Amino acid sequence: MTTKPKVCILGLDPGLGRTGYAVLSGSISSPQLIIFGCVETNSKSIHHERLVKLTEDIKKLLIKYQPTGVALERLYFSTNVKTALQVAEARGAITLTISQFGCPLYEFSPQEVKIAATGEGRADKKQVQKMLKLMFKLKEPPKPDDAADAVAVALCGLARLSTIK
């Protein structure tokens, strides 16, 4: 029987078409990457069906990994209103799902996430991915971008929990 790690963070980079996820355990000084990937919905499905699929897949992650906290990236202002609304709706559905599980939720701006991953709030995606590759001793940076972003979000959540405990 495996024991659940003392601290386990589920990091999420929300989106309707693709939501990145990552699970980290350990501490900010010694983070361990458990898994990362993406939950995807079919763009040909009806909008509400996509939200249902997204929340069902998030529930599966919550049940499987039983995180001590969930880190979620805040919505970044977008010039594309349609995309921003879809991300906001996905984010709302995800937030509701997390709250139904009674999991503590920590929200971070994109700048806070970049600082946690690189020490620099203006880092670009390539810099973040390079640091994650080095930090977790990966053969290549996490892919796709949404999954890499989720790893960085989870790292930010781990840093927050490290300061709370």
Phi and psi in radians as a Rosetta constraint file:
Dihedral C 1 N 2 CA 2 C 2 CIRCULARHARMONIC -1.521 0.35
Dihedral N 2 CA 2 C 2 N 3 CIRCULARHARMONIC 2.498 0.35
Dihedral C 2 N 3 CA 3 C 3 CIRCULARHARMONIC -1.664 0.35
Dihedral N 3 CA 3 C 3 N 4 CIRCULARHARMONIC 2.537 0.35
Dihedral C 3 N 4 CA 4 C 4 CIRCULARHARMONIC -1.242 0.35
Dihedral N 4 CA 4 C 4 N 5 CIRCULARHARMONIC 2.351 0.35
Dihedral C 4 N 5 CA 5 C 5 CIRCULARHARMONIC -1.030 0.35
Dihedral N 5 CA 5 C 5 N 6 CIRCULARHARMONIC 2.632 0.35
Dihedral C 5 N 6 CA 6 C 6 CIRCULARHARMONIC -1.017 0.35
Dihedral N 6 CA 6 C 6 N 7 CIRCULARHARMONIC -0.809 0.35
Dihedral C 6 N 7 CA 7 C 7 CIRCULARHARMONIC -2.087 0.35
Dihedral N 7 CA 7 C 7 N 8 CIRCULARHARMONIC 2.230 0.35
Dihedral C 7 N 8 CA 8 C 8 CIRCULARHARMONIC -2.453 0.35
Dihedral N 8 CA 8 C 8 N 9 CIRCULARHARMONIC 2.110 0.35
Dihedral C 8 N 9 CA 9 C 9 CIRCULARHARMONIC -1.980 0.35
Dihedral N 9 CA 9 C 9 N 10 CIRCULARHARMONIC 2.301 0.35
Dihedral C 9 N 10 CA 10 C 10 CIRCULARHARMONIC -1.754 0.35
Dihedral N 10 CA 10 C 10 N 11 CIRCULARHARMONIC 2.048 0.35
Dihedral C 10 N 11 CA 11 C 11 CIRCULARHARMONIC -1.750 0.35
Dihedral N 11 CA 11 C 11 N 12 CIRCULARHARMONIC 2.375 0.35
Dihedral C 11 N 12 CA 12 C 12 CIRCULARHARMONIC -2.270 0.35
Dihedral N 12 CA 12 C 12 N 13 CIRCULARHARMONIC 2.333 0.35
Dihedral C 12 N 13 CA 13 C 13 CIRCULARHARMONIC -1.952 0.35
Dihedral N 13 CA 13 C 13 N 14 CIRCULARHARMONIC 1.697 0.35
Dihedral C 13 N 14 CA 14 C 14 CIRCULARHARMONIC -1.272 0.35
Dihedral N 14 CA 14 C 14 N 15 CIRCULARHARMONIC 2.536 0.35
Dihedral C 14 N 15 CA 15 C 15 CIRCULARHARMONIC -2.896 0.35
Dihedral N 15 CA 15 C 15 N 16 CIRCULARHARMONIC 2.757 0.35
Dihedral C 15 N 16 CA 16 C 16 CIRCULARHARMONIC -1.373 0.35
Dihedral N 16 CA 16 C 16 N 17 CIRCULARHARMONIC -0.826 0.35
Dihedral C 16 N 17 CA 17 C 17 CIRCULARHARMONIC -1.297 0.35
Dihedral N 17 CA 17 C 17 N 18 CIRCULARHARMONIC -0.657 0.35
Dihedral C 17 N 18 CA 18 C 18 CIRCULARHARMONIC -2.614 0.35
Dihedral N 18 CA 18 C 18 N 19 CIRCULARHARMONIC 2.160 0.35
Dihedral C 18 N 19 CA 19 C 19 CIRCULARHARMONIC -1.965 0.35
Dihedral N 19 CA 19 C 19 N 20 CIRCULARHARMONIC 2.112 0.35
Dihedral C 19 N 20 CA 20 C 20 CIRCULARHARMONIC -1.364 0.35
Dihedral N 20 CA 20 C 20 N 21 CIRCULARHARMONIC 2.546 0.35
Dihedral C 20 N 21 CA 21 C 21 CIRCULARHARMONIC -2.407 0.35
Dihedral N 21 CA 21 C 21 N 22 CIRCULARHARMONIC 2.678 0.35
Dihedral C 21 N 22 CA 22 C 22 CIRCULARHARMONIC -2.697 0.35
Dihedral N 22 CA 22 C 22 N 23 CIRCULARHARMONIC 2.537 0.35
Dihedral C 22 N 23 CA 23 C 23 CIRCULARHARMONIC -2.098 0.35
Dihedral N 23 CA 23 C 23 N 24 CIRCULARHARMONIC 2.197 0.35
Dihedral C 23 N 24 CA 24 C 24 CIRCULARHARMONIC -2.122 0.35
Dihedral N 24 CA 24 C 24 N 25 CIRCULARHARMONIC 2.608 0.35
Dihedral C 24 N 25 CA 25 C 25 CIRCULARHARMONIC -2.302 0.35
Dihedral N 25 CA 25 C 25 N 26 CIRCULARHARMONIC 3.111 0.35
Dihedral C 25 N 26 CA 26 C 26 CIRCULARHARMONIC 1.653 0.35
Dihedral N 26 CA 26 C 26 N 27 CIRCULARHARMONIC -2.433 0.35
Dihedral C 26 N 27 CA 27 C 27 CIRCULARHARMONIC -2.379 0.35
Dihedral N 27 CA 27 C 27 N 28 CIRCULARHARMONIC 3.000 0.35
Dihedral C 27 N 28 CA 28 C 28 CIRCULARHARMONIC -1.141 0.35
Dihedral N 28 CA 28 C 28 N 29 CIRCULARHARMONIC -0.504 0.35
Dihedral C 28 N 29 CA 29 C 29 CIRCULARHARMONIC -1.417 0.35
Dihedral N 29 CA 29 C 29 N 30 CIRCULARHARMONIC -0.318 0.35
Dihedral C 29 N 30 CA 30 C 30 CIRCULARHARMONIC -2.537 0.35
Dihedral N 30 CA 30 C 30 N 31 CIRCULARHARMONIC 1.140 0.35
Dihedral C 30 N 31 CA 31 C 31 CIRCULARHARMONIC -1.298 0.35
Dihedral N 31 CA 31 C 31 N 32 CIRCULARHARMONIC 2.525 0.35
Dihedral C 31 N 32 CA 32 C 32 CIRCULARHARMONIC -2.133 0.35
Dihedral N 32 CA 32 C 32 N 33 CIRCULARHARMONIC 2.175 0.35
Dihedral C 32 N 33 CA 33 C 33 CIRCULARHARMONIC -1.494 0.35
Dihedral N 33 CA 33 C 33 N 34 CIRCULARHARMONIC 2.044 0.35
Dihedral C 33 N 34 CA 34 C 34 CIRCULARHARMONIC -1.521 0.35
Dihedral N 34 CA 34 C 34 N 35 CIRCULARHARMONIC -0.876 0.35
Dihedral C 34 N 35 CA 35 C 35 CIRCULARHARMONIC -2.834 0.35
Dihedral N 35 CA 35 C 35 N 36 CIRCULARHARMONIC 2.697 0.35
Dihedral C 35 N 36 CA 36 C 36 CIRCULARHARMONIC -2.596 0.35
Dihedral N 36 CA 36 C 36 N 37 CIRCULARHARMONIC 2.754 0.35
Dihedral C 36 N 37 CA 37 C 37 CIRCULARHARMONIC 3.007 0.35
Dihedral N 37 CA 37 C 37 N 38 CIRCULARHARMONIC -2.781 0.35
Dihedral C 37 N 38 CA 38 C 38 CIRCULARHARMONIC -2.405 0.35
Dihedral N 38 CA 38 C 38 N 39 CIRCULARHARMONIC 2.513 0.35
Dihedral C 38 N 39 CA 39 C 39 CIRCULARHARMONIC -1.696 0.35
Dihedral N 39 CA 39 C 39 N 40 CIRCULARHARMONIC 2.223 0.35
Dihedral C 39 N 40 CA 40 C 40 CIRCULARHARMONIC -2.123 0.35
Dihedral N 40 CA 40 C 40 N 41 CIRCULARHARMONIC 2.562 0.35
Dihedral C 40 N 41 CA 41 C 41 CIRCULARHARMONIC -2.085 0.35
Dihedral N 41 CA 41 C 41 N 42 CIRCULARHARMONIC 2.685 0.35
Dihedral C 41 N 42 CA 42 C 42 CIRCULARHARMONIC -1.429 0.35
Dihedral N 42 CA 42 C 42 N 43 CIRCULARHARMONIC 2.142 0.35
Dihedral C 42 N 43 CA 43 C 43 CIRCULARHARMONIC -1.133 0.35
Dihedral N 43 CA 43 C 43 N 44 CIRCULARHARMONIC -0.272 0.35
Dihedral C 43 N 44 CA 44 C 44 CIRCULARHARMONIC -1.540 0.35
Dihedral N 44 CA 44 C 44 N 45 CIRCULARHARMONIC -0.143 0.35
Dihedral C 44 N 45 CA 45 C 45 CIRCULARHARMONIC -1.355 0.35
Dihedral N 45 CA 45 C 45 N 46 CIRCULARHARMONIC 2.775 0.35
Dihedral C 45 N 46 CA 46 C 46 CIRCULARHARMONIC -1.133 0.35
Dihedral N 46 CA 46 C 46 N 47 CIRCULARHARMONIC 2.513 0.35
Dihedral C 46 N 47 CA 47 C 47 CIRCULARHARMONIC -0.881 0.35
Dihedral N 47 CA 47 C 47 N 48 CIRCULARHARMONIC -0.898 0.35
Dihedral C 47 N 48 CA 48 C 48 CIRCULARHARMONIC -1.147 0.35
Dihedral N 48 CA 48 C 48 N 49 CIRCULARHARMONIC -0.522 0.35
Dihedral C 48 N 49 CA 49 C 49 CIRCULARHARMONIC -1.158 0.35
Dihedral N 49 CA 49 C 49 N 50 CIRCULARHARMONIC -0.604 0.35
Dihedral C 49 N 50 CA 50 C 50 CIRCULARHARMONIC -1.148 0.35
Dihedral N 50 CA 50 C 50 N 51 CIRCULARHARMONIC -0.712 0.35
Dihedral C 50 N 51 CA 51 C 51 CIRCULARHARMONIC -1.131 0.35
Dihedral N 51 CA 51 C 51 N 52 CIRCULARHARMONIC -0.694 0.35
Dihedral C 51 N 52 CA 52 C 52 CIRCULARHARMONIC -1.099 0.35
Dihedral N 52 CA 52 C 52 N 53 CIRCULARHARMONIC -0.813 0.35
Dihedral C 52 N 53 CA 53 C 53 CIRCULARHARMONIC -1.057 0.35
Dihedral N 53 CA 53 C 53 N 54 CIRCULARHARMONIC -0.768 0.35
Dihedral C 53 N 54 CA 54 C 54 CIRCULARHARMONIC -1.022 0.35
Dihedral N 54 CA 54 C 54 N 55 CIRCULARHARMONIC -0.860 0.35
Dihedral C 54 N 55 CA 55 C 55 CIRCULARHARMONIC -1.179 0.35
Dihedral N 55 CA 55 C 55 N 56 CIRCULARHARMONIC -0.610 0.35
Dihedral C 55 N 56 CA 56 C 56 CIRCULARHARMONIC -1.097 0.35
Dihedral N 56 CA 56 C 56 N 57 CIRCULARHARMONIC -0.726 0.35
Dihedral C 56 N 57 CA 57 C 57 CIRCULARHARMONIC -1.221 0.35
Dihedral N 57 CA 57 C 57 N 58 CIRCULARHARMONIC -0.613 0.35
Dihedral C 57 N 58 CA 58 C 58 CIRCULARHARMONIC -1.164 0.35
Dihedral N 58 CA 58 C 58 N 59 CIRCULARHARMONIC -0.710 0.35
Dihedral C 58 N 59 CA 59 C 59 CIRCULARHARMONIC -1.013 0.35
Dihedral N 59 CA 59 C 59 N 60 CIRCULARHARMONIC -0.748 0.35
Dihedral C 59 N 60 CA 60 C 60 CIRCULARHARMONIC -1.058 0.35
Dihedral N 60 CA 60 C 60 N 61 CIRCULARHARMONIC -0.709 0.35
Dihedral C 60 N 61 CA 61 C 61 CIRCULARHARMONIC -1.147 0.35
Dihedral N 61 CA 61 C 61 N 62 CIRCULARHARMONIC -0.733 0.35
Dihedral C 61 N 62 CA 62 C 62 CIRCULARHARMONIC -1.109 0.35
Dihedral N 62 CA 62 C 62 N 63 CIRCULARHARMONIC -0.717 0.35
Dihedral C 62 N 63 CA 63 C 63 CIRCULARHARMONIC -1.189 0.35
Dihedral N 63 CA 63 C 63 N 64 CIRCULARHARMONIC -0.799 0.35
Dihedral C 63 N 64 CA 64 C 64 CIRCULARHARMONIC -1.172 0.35
Dihedral N 64 CA 64 C 64 N 65 CIRCULARHARMONIC -0.776 0.35
Dihedral C 64 N 65 CA 65 C 65 CIRCULARHARMONIC -1.754 0.35
Dihedral N 65 CA 65 C 65 N 66 CIRCULARHARMONIC -0.236 0.35
Dihedral C 65 N 66 CA 66 C 66 CIRCULARHARMONIC 0.701 0.35
Dihedral N 66 CA 66 C 66 N 67 CIRCULARHARMONIC 1.092 0.35
Dihedral C 66 N 67 CA 67 C 67 CIRCULARHARMONIC -1.141 0.35
Dihedral N 67 CA 67 C 67 N 68 CIRCULARHARMONIC 2.628 0.35
Dihedral C 67 N 68 CA 68 C 68 CIRCULARHARMONIC -1.418 0.35
Dihedral N 68 CA 68 C 68 N 69 CIRCULARHARMONIC -0.197 0.35
Dihedral C 68 N 69 CA 69 C 69 CIRCULARHARMONIC -2.911 0.35
Dihedral N 69 CA 69 C 69 N 70 CIRCULARHARMONIC 2.748 0.35
Dihedral C 69 N 70 CA 70 C 70 CIRCULARHARMONIC -2.139 0.35
Dihedral N 70 CA 70 C 70 N 71 CIRCULARHARMONIC 2.278 0.35
Dihedral C 70 N 71 CA 71 C 71 CIRCULARHARMONIC -1.843 0.35
Dihedral N 71 CA 71 C 71 N 72 CIRCULARHARMONIC 2.280 0.35
Dihedral C 71 N 72 CA 72 C 72 CIRCULARHARMONIC -2.273 0.35
Dihedral N 72 CA 72 C 72 N 73 CIRCULARHARMONIC 2.321 0.35
Dihedral C 72 N 73 CA 73 C 73 CIRCULARHARMONIC -1.355 0.35
Dihedral N 73 CA 73 C 73 N 74 CIRCULARHARMONIC 2.349 0.35
Dihedral C 73 N 74 CA 74 C 74 CIRCULARHARMONIC -1.196 0.35
Dihedral N 74 CA 74 C 74 N 75 CIRCULARHARMONIC 2.717 0.35
Dihedral C 74 N 75 CA 75 C 75 CIRCULARHARMONIC -1.172 0.35
Dihedral N 75 CA 75 C 75 N 76 CIRCULARHARMONIC 2.231 0.35
Dihedral C 75 N 76 CA 76 C 76 CIRCULARHARMONIC -1.589 0.35
Dihedral N 76 CA 76 C 76 N 77 CIRCULARHARMONIC 2.359 0.35
Dihedral C 76 N 77 CA 77 C 77 CIRCULARHARMONIC -0.986 0.35
Dihedral N 77 CA 77 C 77 N 78 CIRCULARHARMONIC 2.321 0.35
Dihedral C 77 N 78 CA 78 C 78 CIRCULARHARMONIC -2.135 0.35
Dihedral N 78 CA 78 C 78 N 79 CIRCULARHARMONIC 2.507 0.35
Dihedral C 78 N 79 CA 79 C 79 CIRCULARHARMONIC -1.371 0.35
Dihedral N 79 CA 79 C 79 N 80 CIRCULARHARMONIC -0.323 0.35
Dihedral C 79 N 80 CA 80 C 80 CIRCULARHARMONIC -1.583 0.35
Dihedral N 80 CA 80 C 80 N 81 CIRCULARHARMONIC 1.764 0.35
Dihedral C 80 N 81 CA 81 C 81 CIRCULARHARMONIC -1.067 0.35
Dihedral N 81 CA 81 C 81 N 82 CIRCULARHARMONIC -0.746 0.35
Dihedral C 81 N 82 CA 82 C 82 CIRCULARHARMONIC -1.040 0.35
Dihedral N 82 CA 82 C 82 N 83 CIRCULARHARMONIC -0.802 0.35
Dihedral C 82 N 83 CA 83 C 83 CIRCULARHARMONIC -1.118 0.35
Dihedral N 83 CA 83 C 83 N 84 CIRCULARHARMONIC -0.768 0.35
Dihedral C 83 N 84 CA 84 C 84 CIRCULARHARMONIC -1.052 0.35
Dihedral N 84 CA 84 C 84 N 85 CIRCULARHARMONIC -0.718 0.35
Dihedral C 84 N 85 CA 85 C 85 CIRCULARHARMONIC -1.162 0.35
Dihedral N 85 CA 85 C 85 N 86 CIRCULARHARMONIC -0.722 0.35
Dihedral C 85 N 86 CA 86 C 86 CIRCULARHARMONIC -1.116 0.35
Dihedral N 86 CA 86 C 86 N 87 CIRCULARHARMONIC -0.747 0.35
Dihedral C 86 N 87 CA 87 C 87 CIRCULARHARMONIC -1.135 0.35
Dihedral N 87 CA 87 C 87 N 88 CIRCULARHARMONIC -0.713 0.35
Dihedral C 87 N 88 CA 88 C 88 CIRCULARHARMONIC -1.102 0.35
Dihedral N 88 CA 88 C 88 N 89 CIRCULARHARMONIC -0.714 0.35
Dihedral C 88 N 89 CA 89 C 89 CIRCULARHARMONIC -1.154 0.35
Dihedral N 89 CA 89 C 89 N 90 CIRCULARHARMONIC -0.745 0.35
Dihedral C 89 N 90 CA 90 C 90 CIRCULARHARMONIC -1.076 0.35
Dihedral N 90 CA 90 C 90 N 91 CIRCULARHARMONIC -0.764 0.35
Dihedral C 90 N 91 CA 91 C 91 CIRCULARHARMONIC -1.077 0.35
Dihedral N 91 CA 91 C 91 N 92 CIRCULARHARMONIC -0.715 0.35
Dihedral C 91 N 92 CA 92 C 92 CIRCULARHARMONIC -1.104 0.35
Dihedral N 92 CA 92 C 92 N 93 CIRCULARHARMONIC -0.776 0.35
Dihedral C 92 N 93 CA 93 C 93 CIRCULARHARMONIC -1.106 0.35
Dihedral N 93 CA 93 C 93 N 94 CIRCULARHARMONIC -0.715 0.35
Dihedral C 93 N 94 CA 94 C 94 CIRCULARHARMONIC -1.131 0.35
Dihedral N 94 CA 94 C 94 N 95 CIRCULARHARMONIC -0.785 0.35
Dihedral C 94 N 95 CA 95 C 95 CIRCULARHARMONIC -1.063 0.35
Dihedral N 95 CA 95 C 95 N 96 CIRCULARHARMONIC -0.740 0.35
Dihedral C 95 N 96 CA 96 C 96 CIRCULARHARMONIC -1.072 0.35
Dihedral N 96 CA 96 C 96 N 97 CIRCULARHARMONIC -0.789 0.35
Dihedral C 96 N 97 CA 97 C 97 CIRCULARHARMONIC -1.048 0.35
Dihedral N 97 CA 97 C 97 N 98 CIRCULARHARMONIC -0.785 0.35
Dihedral C 97 N 98 CA 98 C 98 CIRCULARHARMONIC -1.088 0.35
Dihedral N 98 CA 98 C 98 N 99 CIRCULARHARMONIC -0.768 0.35
Dihedral C 98 N 99 CA 99 C 99 CIRCULARHARMONIC -1.156 0.35
Dihedral N 99 CA 99 C 99 N 100 CIRCULARHARMONIC -0.577 0.35
Dihedral C 99 N 100 CA 100 C 100 CIRCULARHARMONIC -1.140 0.35
Dihedral N 100 CA 100 C 100 N 101 CIRCULARHARMONIC -0.448 0.35
Dihedral C 100 N 101 CA 101 C 101 CIRCULARHARMONIC -1.546 0.35
Dihedral N 101 CA 101 C 101 N 102 CIRCULARHARMONIC -0.080 0.35
Dihedral C 101 N 102 CA 102 C 102 CIRCULARHARMONIC 1.235 0.35
Dihedral N 102 CA 102 C 102 N 103 CIRCULARHARMONIC 0.398 0.35
Dihedral C 102 N 103 CA 103 C 103 CIRCULARHARMONIC -1.504 0.35
Dihedral N 103 CA 103 C 103 N 104 CIRCULARHARMONIC 2.362 0.35
Dihedral C 103 N 104 CA 104 C 104 CIRCULARHARMONIC -1.060 0.35
Dihedral N 104 CA 104 C 104 N 105 CIRCULARHARMONIC 2.385 0.35
Dihedral C 104 N 105 CA 105 C 105 CIRCULARHARMONIC -2.024 0.35
Dihedral N 105 CA 105 C 105 N 106 CIRCULARHARMONIC 2.273 0.35
Dihedral C 105 N 106 CA 106 C 106 CIRCULARHARMONIC -2.094 0.35
Dihedral N 106 CA 106 C 106 N 107 CIRCULARHARMONIC 2.211 0.35
Dihedral C 106 N 107 CA 107 C 107 CIRCULARHARMONIC -1.946 0.35
Dihedral N 107 CA 107 C 107 N 108 CIRCULARHARMONIC 2.442 0.35
Dihedral C 107 N 108 CA 108 C 108 CIRCULARHARMONIC -2.350 0.35
Dihedral N 108 CA 108 C 108 N 109 CIRCULARHARMONIC 2.521 0.35
Dihedral C 108 N 109 CA 109 C 109 CIRCULARHARMONIC -1.326 0.35
Dihedral N 109 CA 109 C 109 N 110 CIRCULARHARMONIC 2.776 0.35
Dihedral C 109 N 110 CA 110 C 110 CIRCULARHARMONIC -0.969 0.35
Dihedral N 110 CA 110 C 110 N 111 CIRCULARHARMONIC -0.631 0.35
Dihedral C 110 N 111 CA 111 C 111 CIRCULARHARMONIC -1.145 0.35
Dihedral N 111 CA 111 C 111 N 112 CIRCULARHARMONIC -0.738 0.35
Dihedral C 111 N 112 CA 112 C 112 CIRCULARHARMONIC -1.083 0.35
Dihedral N 112 CA 112 C 112 N 113 CIRCULARHARMONIC -0.665 0.35
Dihedral C 112 N 113 CA 113 C 113 CIRCULARHARMONIC -1.141 0.35
Dihedral N 113 CA 113 C 113 N 114 CIRCULARHARMONIC -0.770 0.35
Dihedral C 113 N 114 CA 114 C 114 CIRCULARHARMONIC -1.118 0.35
Dihedral N 114 CA 114 C 114 N 115 CIRCULARHARMONIC -0.674 0.35
Dihedral C 114 N 115 CA 115 C 115 CIRCULARHARMONIC -1.112 0.35
Dihedral N 115 CA 115 C 115 N 116 CIRCULARHARMONIC -0.742 0.35
Dihedral C 115 N 116 CA 116 C 116 CIRCULARHARMONIC -1.089 0.35
Dihedral N 116 CA 116 C 116 N 117 CIRCULARHARMONIC -0.640 0.35
Dihedral C 116 N 117 CA 117 C 117 CIRCULARHARMONIC -1.458 0.35
Dihedral N 117 CA 117 C 117 N 118 CIRCULARHARMONIC -0.635 0.35
Dihedral C 117 N 118 CA 118 C 118 CIRCULARHARMONIC -2.186 0.35
Dihedral N 118 CA 118 C 118 N 119 CIRCULARHARMONIC -0.275 0.35
Dihedral C 118 N 119 CA 119 C 119 CIRCULARHARMONIC 1.508 0.35
Dihedral N 119 CA 119 C 119 N 120 CIRCULARHARMONIC -0.009 0.35
Dihedral C 119 N 120 CA 120 C 120 CIRCULARHARMONIC -2.279 0.35
Dihedral N 120 CA 120 C 120 N 121 CIRCULARHARMONIC 2.123 0.35
Dihedral C 120 N 121 CA 121 C 121 CIRCULARHARMONIC -1.259 0.35
Dihedral N 121 CA 121 C 121 N 122 CIRCULARHARMONIC -0.255 0.35
Dihedral C 121 N 122 CA 122 C 122 CIRCULARHARMONIC -1.864 0.35
Dihedral N 122 CA 122 C 122 N 123 CIRCULARHARMONIC 0.274 0.35
Dihedral C 122 N 123 CA 123 C 123 CIRCULARHARMONIC -1.071 0.35
Dihedral N 123 CA 123 C 123 N 124 CIRCULARHARMONIC 2.554 0.35
Dihedral C 123 N 124 CA 124 C 124 CIRCULARHARMONIC -1.592 0.35
Dihedral N 124 CA 124 C 124 N 125 CIRCULARHARMONIC 3.040 0.35
Dihedral C 124 N 125 CA 125 C 125 CIRCULARHARMONIC -1.006 0.35
Dihedral N 125 CA 125 C 125 N 126 CIRCULARHARMONIC -0.696 0.35
Dihedral C 125 N 126 CA 126 C 126 CIRCULARHARMONIC -1.118 0.35
Dihedral N 126 CA 126 C 126 N 127 CIRCULARHARMONIC -0.696 0.35
Dihedral C 126 N 127 CA 127 C 127 CIRCULARHARMONIC -1.131 0.35
Dihedral N 127 CA 127 C 127 N 128 CIRCULARHARMONIC -0.737 0.35
Dihedral C 127 N 128 CA 128 C 128 CIRCULARHARMONIC -1.084 0.35
Dihedral N 128 CA 128 C 128 N 129 CIRCULARHARMONIC -0.830 0.35
Dihedral C 128 N 129 CA 129 C 129 CIRCULARHARMONIC -1.093 0.35
Dihedral N 129 CA 129 C 129 N 130 CIRCULARHARMONIC -0.692 0.35
Dihedral C 129 N 130 CA 130 C 130 CIRCULARHARMONIC -1.101 0.35
Dihedral N 130 CA 130 C 130 N 131 CIRCULARHARMONIC -0.757 0.35
Dihedral C 130 N 131 CA 131 C 131 CIRCULARHARMONIC -1.146 0.35
Dihedral N 131 CA 131 C 131 N 132 CIRCULARHARMONIC -0.682 0.35
Dihedral C 131 N 132 CA 132 C 132 CIRCULARHARMONIC -1.135 0.35
Dihedral N 132 CA 132 C 132 N 133 CIRCULARHARMONIC -0.697 0.35
Dihedral C 132 N 133 CA 133 C 133 CIRCULARHARMONIC -1.045 0.35
Dihedral N 133 CA 133 C 133 N 134 CIRCULARHARMONIC -0.811 0.35
Dihedral C 133 N 134 CA 134 C 134 CIRCULARHARMONIC -1.176 0.35
Dihedral N 134 CA 134 C 134 N 135 CIRCULARHARMONIC -0.809 0.35
Dihedral C 134 N 135 CA 135 C 135 CIRCULARHARMONIC -1.047 0.35
Dihedral N 135 CA 135 C 135 N 136 CIRCULARHARMONIC -0.736 0.35
Dihedral C 135 N 136 CA 136 C 136 CIRCULARHARMONIC -1.772 0.35
Dihedral N 136 CA 136 C 136 N 137 CIRCULARHARMONIC 0.147 0.35
Dihedral C 136 N 137 CA 137 C 137 CIRCULARHARMONIC 0.914 0.35
Dihedral N 137 CA 137 C 137 N 138 CIRCULARHARMONIC 0.880 0.35
Dihedral C 137 N 138 CA 138 C 138 CIRCULARHARMONIC -1.591 0.35
Dihedral N 138 CA 138 C 138 N 139 CIRCULARHARMONIC 2.679 0.35
Dihedral C 138 N 139 CA 139 C 139 CIRCULARHARMONIC -1.189 0.35
Dihedral N 139 CA 139 C 139 N 140 CIRCULARHARMONIC -0.578 0.35
Dihedral C 139 N 140 CA 140 C 140 CIRCULARHARMONIC -2.563 0.35
Dihedral N 140 CA 140 C 140 N 141 CIRCULARHARMONIC 2.826 0.35
Dihedral C 140 N 141 CA 141 C 141 CIRCULARHARMONIC -1.070 0.35
Dihedral N 141 CA 141 C 141 N 142 CIRCULARHARMONIC 2.631 0.35
Dihedral C 141 N 142 CA 142 C 142 CIRCULARHARMONIC -1.026 0.35
Dihedral N 142 CA 142 C 142 N 143 CIRCULARHARMONIC 2.408 0.35
Dihedral C 142 N 143 CA 143 C 143 CIRCULARHARMONIC -2.313 0.35
Dihedral N 143 CA 143 C 143 N 144 CIRCULARHARMONIC 2.662 0.35
Dihedral C 143 N 144 CA 144 C 144 CIRCULARHARMONIC -1.261 0.35
Dihedral N 144 CA 144 C 144 N 145 CIRCULARHARMONIC -3.071 0.35
Dihedral C 144 N 145 CA 145 C 145 CIRCULARHARMONIC -0.955 0.35
Dihedral N 145 CA 145 C 145 N 146 CIRCULARHARMONIC -0.674 0.35
Dihedral C 145 N 146 CA 146 C 146 CIRCULARHARMONIC -1.101 0.35
Dihedral N 146 CA 146 C 146 N 147 CIRCULARHARMONIC -0.669 0.35
Dihedral C 146 N 147 CA 147 C 147 CIRCULARHARMONIC -1.205 0.35
Dihedral N 147 CA 147 C 147 N 148 CIRCULARHARMONIC -0.741 0.35
Dihedral C 147 N 148 CA 148 C 148 CIRCULARHARMONIC -1.073 0.35
Dihedral N 148 CA 148 C 148 N 149 CIRCULARHARMONIC -0.739 0.35
Dihedral C 148 N 149 CA 149 C 149 CIRCULARHARMONIC -1.080 0.35
Dihedral N 149 CA 149 C 149 N 150 CIRCULARHARMONIC -0.675 0.35
Dihedral C 149 N 150 CA 150 C 150 CIRCULARHARMONIC -1.148 0.35
Dihedral N 150 CA 150 C 150 N 151 CIRCULARHARMONIC -0.639 0.35
Dihedral C 150 N 151 CA 151 C 151 CIRCULARHARMONIC -1.081 0.35
Dihedral N 151 CA 151 C 151 N 152 CIRCULARHARMONIC -0.774 0.35
Dihedral C 151 N 152 CA 152 C 152 CIRCULARHARMONIC -1.143 0.35
Dihedral N 152 CA 152 C 152 N 153 CIRCULARHARMONIC -0.668 0.35
Dihedral C 152 N 153 CA 153 C 153 CIRCULARHARMONIC -1.119 0.35
Dihedral N 153 CA 153 C 153 N 154 CIRCULARHARMONIC -0.767 0.35
Dihedral C 153 N 154 CA 154 C 154 CIRCULARHARMONIC -1.087 0.35
Dihedral N 154 CA 154 C 154 N 155 CIRCULARHARMONIC -0.680 0.35
Dihedral C 154 N 155 CA 155 C 155 CIRCULARHARMONIC -1.068 0.35
Dihedral N 155 CA 155 C 155 N 156 CIRCULARHARMONIC -0.729 0.35
Dihedral C 155 N 156 CA 156 C 156 CIRCULARHARMONIC -1.086 0.35
Dihedral N 156 CA 156 C 156 N 157 CIRCULARHARMONIC -0.724 0.35
Dihedral C 156 N 157 CA 157 C 157 CIRCULARHARMONIC -1.130 0.35
Dihedral N 157 CA 157 C 157 N 158 CIRCULARHARMONIC -0.676 0.35
Dihedral C 157 N 158 CA 158 C 158 CIRCULARHARMONIC -1.127 0.35
Dihedral N 158 CA 158 C 158 N 159 CIRCULARHARMONIC -0.698 0.35
Dihedral C 158 N 159 CA 159 C 159 CIRCULARHARMONIC -1.097 0.35
Dihedral N 159 CA 159 C 159 N 160 CIRCULARHARMONIC -0.734 0.35
Dihedral C 159 N 160 CA 160 C 160 CIRCULARHARMONIC -1.105 0.35
Dihedral N 160 CA 160 C 160 N 161 CIRCULARHARMONIC -0.795 0.35
Dihedral C 160 N 161 CA 161 C 161 CIRCULARHARMONIC -1.146 0.35
Dihedral N 161 CA 161 C 161 N 162 CIRCULARHARMONIC -0.562 0.35
Dihedral C 161 N 162 CA 162 C 162 CIRCULARHARMONIC -1.130 0.35
Dihedral N 162 CA 162 C 162 N 163 CIRCULARHARMONIC -0.544 0.35
Dihedral C 162 N 163 CA 163 C 163 CIRCULARHARMONIC -1.461 0.35
Dihedral N 163 CA 163 C 163 N 164 CIRCULARHARMONIC -0.392 0.35
Dihedral C 163 N 164 CA 164 C 164 CIRCULARHARMONIC -1.385 0.35
Dihedral N 164 CA 164 C 164 N 165 CIRCULARHARMONIC -0.757 0.35
